[in-house]
């Protein structure tokens, strides 16, 4: 009788890259439907352009530059395209979207060797590049108009976080300002009836996707729940200290890209820690940095920067949060 010796893993869980990537895409469907209902054809054009460009650039780079067998159908390029689209306005010109896709795939992913080798979340690399390179277009937010809205000539306005930042700069009392009804109420923020990027709308739809991924065991609770808890705790302390200057925790949870970032971007397998302890440290860092950038930084939103900063710390967190070895 022969004794076969092989490296681990010896038990296969049934998980594959394709299964997990397409599982995340399924979880994003409710948010995509809501974005189309609020922003009309602009949401469709931006998403399809981003996905097509990401798939094209990954295929070309793998085929012509890296001389590899293209793996565009594993779902990772499609997911990067959807997440990039969810981080930009629904009226962003097509040529800018294509540039963002090239940066996300070419620099954020393939320059490191492709899937599994990238240090930073590719979609966020593309988003931050566009924000720095095209600040006017990337901060011109269409207001929800449904299918009546125009892709090229949409009505625009400030996001809740942008209005909050302006109120603080002008020295207004946030307690009186928020009570005056200037901002969308929490019901509209939960449903997504406010200005912003495609992924900033419909917190309820994003939470539905979160529950789906937990049920399918695509992700674990550690990173999103830690981010939520840290933001509630940190912003809550600041709000209690000075409610006229700092918004309450519920406002921070429902505004901006917090839900999208915590649920779908911070949980990226490649760029987040591997152990539960490391995930909690990672999530706490994102929560703290997000609140700090939102309140004290120049930009009204800080989720993208917070995730990218903590992506850089992921190797260090993995090094010091190693699981115990088997005896």
C-alpha positions as CSV (number, residue, x, y, z in Angstrom):
1,X,0.0,0.0,0.0
2,X,1.4,3.4,-1.0
3,X,1.3,6.4,1.4
4,X,0.7,9.6,-0.5
5,X,2.0,12.8,1.0
6,X,0.7,16.1,-0.3
7,X,0.7,19.7,0.9
8,X,-2.4,21.3,2.4
9,X,-5.3,22.0,2.0
10,X,-6.5,18.4,2.3
11,X,-10.2,19.3,2.6
12,X,-11.7,21.4,-0.2
13,X,-14.4,23.8,0.9
14,X,-15.9,24.2,-2.6
15,X,-15.0,27.8,-2.9
16,X,-13.6,29.1,-6.1
17,X,-12.6,32.6,-7.4
18,X,-15.5,32.6,-9.8
19,X,-18.0,31.5,-7.2
20,X,-17.0,34.2,-4.7
21,X,-16.7,37.0,-7.3
22,X,-20.0,36.3,-8.9
23,X,-21.5,36.0,-5.4
24,X,-20.4,39.6,-4.6
25,X,-21.8,40.7,-8.0
26,X,-25.2,39.2,-7.0
27,X,-25.1,41.0,-3.7
28,X,-24.6,44.3,-5.6
29,X,-27.7,43.8,-7.7
30,X,-30.1,45.5,-5.2
31,X,-27.9,48.6,-5.0
32,X,-27.5,48.7,-8.8
33,X,-31.3,48.6,-9.2
34,X,-31.7,51.4,-6.8
35,X,-29.1,53.5,-8.6
36,X,-30.9,53.0,-11.9
37,X,-34.2,54.0,-10.2
38,X,-32.7,57.2,-8.8
39,X,-30.3,58.2,-11.6
40,X,-31.8,56.6,-14.7
41,X,-29.8,55.8,-17.8
42,X,-26.7,57.6,-16.4
43,X,-26.2,54.7,-13.9
44,X,-26.5,52.1,-16.7
45,X,-24.1,54.0,-19.0
46,X,-21.5,54.5,-16.3
47,X,-21.6,50.9,-15.1
48,X,-21.5,49.3,-18.5
49,X,-18.7,51.5,-19.7
50,X,-16.6,50.8,-16.5
51,X,-17.2,47.0,-16.7
52,X,-16.4,46.8,-20.4
53,X,-13.3,49.0,-20.0
54,X,-12.0,46.9,-17.1
55,X,-12.5,43.6,-18.9
56,X,-10.9,45.0,-22.1
57,X,-7.8,46.3,-20.3
58,X,-7.3,43.2,-18.3
59,X,-7.5,41.0,-21.4
60,X,-5.1,43.2,-23.4
61,X,-2.6,43.4,-20.6
62,X,-2.6,39.7,-19.8
63,X,-2.6,38.7,-23.5
64,X,-0.1,41.2,-25.0
65,X,2.1,42.4,-22.2
66,X,2.3,39.6,-19.6
67,X,1.9,36.8,-22.1
68,X,-0.6,35.0,-19.8
69,X,-3.8,33.2,-20.5
70,X,-6.5,35.8,-20.0
71,X,-8.7,35.2,-16.9
72,X,-11.2,37.9,-17.5
73,X,-14.1,35.6,-17.0
74,X,-13.3,34.8,-13.4
75,X,-15.4,37.8,-12.4
76,X,-12.7,39.9,-10.8
77,X,-12.4,42.4,-13.6
78,X,-16.2,42.7,-13.8
79,X,-16.4,43.3,-10.1
80,X,-13.7,46.0,-10.3
81,X,-15.6,47.7,-13.0
82,X,-18.9,47.7,-11.0
83,X,-17.2,49.0,-7.9
84,X,-15.4,51.7,-9.8
85,X,-18.7,52.7,-11.3
86,X,-20.3,52.8,-7.9
87,X,-17.6,55.3,-6.7
88,X,-18.2,57.9,-9.4
89,X,-21.1,60.3,-10.3
90,X,-23.7,59.0,-12.7
91,X,-22.9,61.9,-15.2
92,X,-19.2,61.3,-15.4
93,X,-18.0,61.5,-19.1
94,X,-17.3,58.1,-20.7
95,X,-13.6,59.0,-21.5
96,X,-12.9,59.8,-17.9
97,X,-14.4,56.4,-16.8
98,X,-12.2,54.6,-19.3
99,X,-9.1,56.4,-17.9
100,X,-10.2,55.3,-14.4
101,X,-10.6,51.7,-15.6
102,X,-7.1,51.7,-17.1
103,X,-5.6,53.0,-13.9
104,X,-7.6,50.6,-11.7
105,X,-6.6,47.5,-13.8
106,X,-3.3,48.5,-15.2
107,X,-1.8,50.2,-12.2
108,X,-3.9,49.0,-9.3
109,X,-4.0,45.4,-10.2
110,X,-1.9,44.1,-13.2
111,X,1.3,46.1,-12.3
112,X,1.6,43.9,-9.2
113,X,1.1,40.7,-11.1
114,X,-2.7,40.4,-11.3
115,X,-5.3,38.9,-9.0
116,X,-4.0,37.9,-5.6
117,X,-0.8,40.0,-5.9
118,X,-2.2,43.6,-5.7
119,X,-1.6,45.5,-2.5
120,X,-4.3,48.1,-2.9
121,X,-8.0,47.7,-3.9
122,X,-7.9,48.4,-7.6
123,X,-11.3,50.1,-7.9
124,X,-10.3,52.6,-5.1
125,X,-6.9,53.2,-6.9
126,X,-8.9,54.2,-10.0
127,X,-11.4,56.3,-8.0
128,X,-8.7,58.2,-6.0
129,X,-6.7,58.8,-9.2
130,X,-9.8,60.3,-10.9
131,X,-10.6,62.4,-7.8
132,X,-7.2,64.0,-7.9
133,X,-7.0,64.3,-11.7
134,X,-10.5,65.5,-12.4
135,X,-11.8,67.1,-9.1
136,X,-14.5,69.1,-10.8
137,X,-16.1,66.2,-12.7
138,X,-15.7,63.9,-9.7
139,X,-17.4,66.2,-7.3
140,X,-20.3,67.3,-9.5
141,X,-23.1,65.1,-8.1
142,X,-26.4,64.5,-9.9
143,X,-29.6,64.8,-7.9
144,X,-32.0,61.8,-8.0
145,X,-34.5,62.4,-10.9
146,X,-35.3,58.8,-11.9
147,X,-35.6,58.0,-15.6
148,X,-36.5,61.7,-16.3
149,X,-32.9,62.7,-15.5
150,X,-30.5,63.4,-18.3
151,X,-27.0,61.7,-18.4
152,X,-25.3,64.7,-20.1
153,X,-27.4,67.5,-18.5
154,X,-28.5,66.3,-15.0
155,X,-29.4,68.6,-12.2
156,X,-26.6,68.6,-9.7
157,X,-26.1,69.5,-6.0
158,X,-24.0,68.8,-3.0
159,X,-23.9,65.5,-1.1
160,X,-25.0,65.5,2.6
161,X,-21.3,65.3,3.6
162,X,-20.5,68.2,1.4
163,X,-23.3,70.3,2.9
164,X,-22.1,69.3,6.3
165,X,-18.5,70.4,5.6
166,X,-19.7,73.8,4.3
167,X,-21.9,74.3,7.3
168,X,-18.9,73.6,9.6
169,X,-16.7,76.0,7.6
170,X,-19.2,78.8,7.8
171,X,-19.5,78.4,11.6
172,X,-23.2,77.4,11.6
173,X,-24.6,75.4,14.5
174,X,-25.1,71.8,13.2
175,X,-28.0,71.2,15.7
176,X,-30.0,74.2,14.3
177,X,-28.9,73.5,10.7
178,X,-29.9,69.9,10.7
179,X,-33.2,70.7,12.5
180,X,-34.0,73.2,9.8
181,X,-34.5,70.4,7.2
182,X,-31.6,71.4,4.9
183,X,-30.3,67.8,4.8
184,X,-32.3,64.8,3.6
185,X,-33.9,63.1,6.5
186,X,-32.7,59.7,7.7
187,X,-35.5,57.9,5.9
188,X,-34.4,59.3,2.5
189,X,-30.7,58.6,3.4
190,X,-31.6,55.0,4.2
191,X,-33.5,54.6,0.9
192,X,-30.9,56.6,-1.1
193,X,-33.0,59.6,-2.2
194,X,-30.0,62.0,-2.1
195,X,-27.2,63.3,-4.3
196,X,-24.0,61.3,-4.5
197,X,-22.2,58.5,-6.4
198,X,-24.0,55.3,-7.5
199,X,-22.9,53.4,-4.5
200,X,-23.7,56.1,-2.0
201,X,-27.5,55.6,-2.5
202,X,-29.7,53.0,-0.9
203,X,-28.0,52.0,2.3
204,X,-30.8,49.5,2.8
205,X,-29.9,47.8,-0.5
206,X,-26.2,47.6,0.5
207,X,-27.2,46.1,3.8
208,X,-29.3,43.5,2.0
209,X,-26.2,42.6,0.0
210,X,-24.2,42.3,3.2
211,X,-26.7,39.9,4.7
212,X,-26.6,37.8,1.5
213,X,-22.8,37.6,1.6
214,X,-22.9,36.6,5.2
215,X,-25.5,33.9,4.5
216,X,-23.4,32.6,1.6
217,X,-20.2,32.8,3.7
218,X,-18.6,34.9,1.1
219,X,-17.3,37.3,3.8
220,X,-17.3,37.3,7.5
221,X,-18.7,39.9,9.9
222,X,-15.4,41.1,11.4
223,X,-14.4,44.0,9.1
224,X,-17.8,45.6,8.3
225,X,-19.1,45.3,11.9
226,X,-15.9,46.6,13.3
227,X,-16.0,49.6,11.0
228,X,-19.6,50.3,11.9
229,X,-18.9,50.0,15.6
230,X,-15.7,52.2,15.5
231,X,-17.5,55.0,13.5
232,X,-20.4,54.9,16.0
233,X,-18.1,55.1,19.0
234,X,-15.7,57.7,17.7
235,X,-18.2,60.0,16.1
236,X,-20.5,59.5,19.1
237,X,-17.9,60.7,21.5
238,X,-17.2,63.8,19.4
239,X,-20.9,64.5,19.0
240,X,-21.4,64.3,22.8
241,X,-18.5,66.7,23.3
242,X,-19.8,69.3,20.9
243,X,-23.1,68.5,19.1
244,X,-23.0,71.9,17.4
245,X,-19.8,71.1,15.6
246,X,-19.8,67.3,15.1
247,X,-22.6,65.3,13.4
248,X,-24.2,62.3,15.2
249,X,-23.2,58.7,14.4
250,X,-26.3,57.8,12.4
251,X,-25.5,60.6,9.9
252,X,-22.0,59.2,9.4
253,X,-23.3,55.7,8.9
254,X,-25.9,56.6,6.3
255,X,-24.0,59.3,4.4
256,X,-21.2,59.0,1.8
257,X,-19.6,55.8,0.8
258,X,-19.4,54.3,4.3
259,X,-21.7,51.4,3.6
260,X,-20.3,50.5,0.2
261,X,-16.7,50.8,1.5
262,X,-17.2,48.8,4.7
263,X,-19.2,46.0,3.1
264,X,-17.9,45.6,-0.4
265,X,-14.4,47.2,-0.6
266,X,-12.7,46.8,2.8
267,X,-13.6,43.1,2.7
268,X,-11.6,42.4,-0.5
269,X,-9.8,39.1,0.1
270,X,-6.5,40.2,-1.3
271,X,-6.0,43.5,0.4
272,X,-7.5,42.7,3.8
273,X,-6.0,40.7,6.7
274,X,-6.4,36.9,6.9
275,X,-7.2,36.4,10.6
276,X,-10.2,37.5,12.6
277,X,-7.9,39.5,15.0
278,X,-6.2,41.2,12.1
279,X,-9.6,42.0,10.5
280,X,-10.8,43.7,13.6
281,X,-7.6,45.8,13.8
282,X,-8.0,46.6,10.1
283,X,-11.6,47.6,10.5
284,X,-11.0,49.8,13.5
285,X,-8.2,51.6,11.6
286,X,-10.6,52.3,8.7
287,X,-13.3,53.6,11.0
288,X,-11.0,55.9,12.9
289,X,-9.4,57.3,9.7
290,X,-12.7,57.8,8.0
291,X,-14.1,60.0,10.8
292,X,-10.8,61.9,11.1
293,X,-10.6,62.7,7.4
294,X,-14.3,63.6,7.2
295,X,-14.2,65.9,10.2
296,X,-10.6,67.4,10.0
297,X,-9.6,66.8,6.4
298,X,-10.0,68.8,3.3
299,X,-12.3,66.3,1.6
300,X,-15.8,65.7,3.0
301,X,-15.5,62.0,2.4
302,X,-12.7,59.8,3.8
303,X,-13.7,56.2,3.2
304,X,-11.6,55.6,0.1
305,X,-8.5,57.1,1.6
306,X,-9.0,55.2,4.9
307,X,-9.2,51.8,3.1
308,X,-6.2,52.5,0.9
309,X,-4.1,53.5,3.9
310,X,-5.1,50.4,5.8
311,X,-4.4,48.3,2.7
312,X,-0.8,49.4,3.1
313,X,-0.8,48.1,6.7
314,X,-2.3,44.7,5.8
315,X,1.1,42.8,5.3
316,X,2.2,44.2,8.7
317,X,-1.1,43.2,10.4
318,X,-0.8,39.7,8.8
319,X,2.7,39.4,10.1
320,X,1.8,40.1,13.8
321,X,-1.6,38.3,13.8
322,X,-0.5,34.9,12.6
323,X,-2.8,32.0,13.6
324,X,-1.4,29.4,15.9
325,X,0.5,26.6,14.2
326,X,-0.7,23.1,14.4
327,X,1.3,20.9,16.7
